[in-house]
Amino acid sequence: MSKFLIHEKGDILTIGYTTISRLKNLMLKVFVFLFSLLIWILPYNQLIELHKYAFFVYFLPIFPLIKVFKKGYELISKHRFIFNKKTDQIFFDDRLINRISNVKQLEWNARSSTDIDESLLELKTYDNLKITLSSTINSLNSEHLEVGRQLAKFLKVKFLNNRPYEKEVLWGNFDVDQKDIDQIENKYY
């Protein structure tokens, strides 16, 4: 089951999330919100004895609830990126976010938080902005590799693997032959 829908038609490339992927993200946030409601099990009287403002703990579920609303909106919206070479524009959900000519490279980065590695697929611009296309908690996401390779080929930019201890070019800003592509796929799949 794929996380992305990729559609290329002439000078337009569309990358979107599948409905199942968006629904899975929403269900995860709902689960976190329901888990955060366990705070209400704490007895109010004992909590006040600890500190007079300790009752604010009861408001903590508001933060996961906000994330549930955001993911709910993502489920309703298309949540897709559109790259249009003719107009030199990059759109996210019908909102212009940058120009294609401003894209320097595509990066596959990792952000570690304790034991979990978050994998990020990001566009880096000439003015050092990073546009995150996707993130996942999987340590090695073959879908990021596939989407990144297709996007780098479409934009004719480098696709870099900036994961710790790897640092390599996965796709150059040139067309490579099928042998090189197979070598990359065999290494990461």
N, C-alpha and C positions, 0 to 999 in steps of 0.2 A: 504494500500500500504506500503510495507516494504522498509526500507532504505538499508537493508543488504541482501546479499546472503551468506548463510552458507552451506558449503559442507564438510562432514567428510567422509573420506575413509581410514579405517585402522589407520595408524600412521600419517596421514596428515589431518590437518584441514585448510580449506580455508575460509577466511572472506573477502568479497568484497562488494563494493557499487553497487547498481543497477544502470542501465543506467539512469533511470528517476531521481534518487537521484542526480547523478552527473550533469545531465542537469538542474535540479532545482537550484543547487549551482551556475552553470555558469550563468543562467538567472538572479539570484540575483546580482551577481557581475557586469553583463552588465548594469543592472538597476542603480546600484550605480555609475558606470562610467558615464552613460548618465546624471544622476542627477548632477554629479560634473562638467559637461560641462556648467552648468548654471552660473558658475563663469565668463564666457566670456561675459556675459551680462553687466558686470561692464564697464563703459566708461573708456578708457585708460587715458584720460586727468585728470579726477577727481581722479583717482587712484594715478597718479604721484604726484598730489598736496598733498596727504596724506604723502607720503614718496617717496624718489627717487628710492628705491628698491621694492616698492609695486607691480611692474609689475610681480614679481616672483609668485604672486598669480595665474597668468594664467597657470603656470606649475603644479599646484596641481592635475589636472586630470591624470597626469602620474602615480601616485601611484595606483589609482583604475584600470587603464589600465594594469598595471603589474599583478594585481590580476586576471583580466580577462584572461590574457595569461596563468597564472598558472592553473586556473580552466579549461581552454580549453585543456591544456595538460592532466589534470586529466580525462577529458571526453574521450580523445583518448586512454590514457593508461588504464590498467585494474583497477588500484588503489585498490590493494588487499593485504592482509596479508596472508602468508602461514606459518603454524606451522608444522614442520616436526620432529616427535619424534625420528625417526631412525637416522637422521643425527644431531639431537640436534641443529637445526637452525630455526631462524625466518627470513623470507624474507618479504620485502615490495617492490612490483613491481620488482621482480627478483633481488633485491639488499639485501644482507645479512646485517641485522641490529643488531642482537644479538643471544645469545644461549638460548634455552629453559631452560637449567639447571641454568641459571643466573636469571630467573624470580622468584622473591620473592612472589609477590601477584598481584592481579588485583584490581584496585580501580575505584570507581565511584565518581568523584570529581565535585565540583561546583566552578566556578569562577564568582564573581559578578562584573559587571561593570555598575554602576548606577542602573537603574531599571531592567536590563536584567540579568538573570542568565544563564550562559553558562555551560552546562553539559558536562563533559569530561569522557571518558572511557580510562583508562591508565593502562599500565603495569609498575610495579615498580620492578627494578632489585636489586640484592644484593649490587651493587656498587652505589645505590641511583640515578640511571638514571630513567627518566620517559619517556615512549614511548606512545604517544597519538594515540590511535586507531581510535577514533571518537570524534567529538564535535558537539553539537547542542545547539540551543538557547532555546529549550523547557525547562521549569522548571522541568518537570518530564518526562523522556523519557523511555517508557516501552521497546522500542527496545534495548536500552543500557542494560537494566536488562536482557533481554533474551539472547543477545549476550554474555554478561559478565558471565551469569550462565553457558552457554554452553562451553565457553572458559575456565572458572575456572575448570569445571568438566573434560575437556579434559587434561588440564595441571596439574590437581591435586594441585591447589593452592587456597589460600583464596581469596574470592571476598568481598571487604570491601566497605561499603557505607560511604564515608567521607564527605557527604554533611553536611552543617552546621546544628547543633542541632539534627542530627540523629545518626551518628557514630555507625554503627552496622555491623556485619558480615552477608552477604547475602548468602554466600556459604562457607563451611569449606573445609579444604583439606582432606576430607573424603567423602564417598558416603552417602547421606542421603536418607531417604525414601520419597515416593510420598507425604505423608501428610505434611512434612516440605516444600517441593517444592510448594505445593498448598497454604500453608500459606503465603509464600513469594509473590507468584503471586497475591493472593487476596489483599495483602496490597498495592502493587504498580501499579496494572493495573486499 
